[in-house]
Amino acid sequence: MDKIRMGFIGCGGNASGHIGRVLEMPETEVVALCDVSEASLERVKERHAAVEGLPFFQDCEEMLEKVDMDAVEISTPHTLHFEQIMASLEKGLHVLTEKPMVCTVGHARQVIARAEDSGK
């Protein structure tokens, strides 16, 4: 593998800084961005010229289906993390998530079990 192909689920707030740092990493390639807010996607485009031409999505399931990736970073409201983590692991992706990882101990256990089962 030449580069780790990474997508971002959530592009507002702190995610824009994360995107910028990942864009600077020679071993990583940002391949898609997702946010329900068109304004957040527009701010990322304005802040990081390197994302011009990337596919942008407002639905993370669509991004997971359509884009060939190795990993995602999830930086959405924490109440959405569980479903987004599980969907990403189901697609065989490595996942980096903002804190809190999930909202309940039960969800945390499910995420840990899925990650261990998937090797991701």
Steps between C-alpha positions, in 0.01 A plus 500: 500500500645834395271724702226462758179616330296687756150644507357745751152468646434844643683808373401776740682649795811307598474263202625772268824516697530123490445500125778756459744293703415180311544682168858577610582133570676346197387147591131597506261611226165663576257345251152617608321732738155474655291742701126565518578872494572648159648802682754278678602343171538845343719621792727198458533575128589862578753405769667210317549544127628142478148360550376659179380225270442246778160337524281666761204325661223595737425134581779290655340171388522623140866593548575160653333330203653707221857580607791256526664581834722341763391713795263769620517767763169568670452848639125539532274557799577216741141372491567391139833326561371151578312451173778662295774294667309174454422577134865586434629185670244298304661637182841379621639843581728614777323762712626801694225668699480815703412467866280390646517186290136411573231588753447173687709221647299249296582679176866522601509124553337441162751727326793329671369155409441600135845657477663189646303273267589709196866548590453874448 
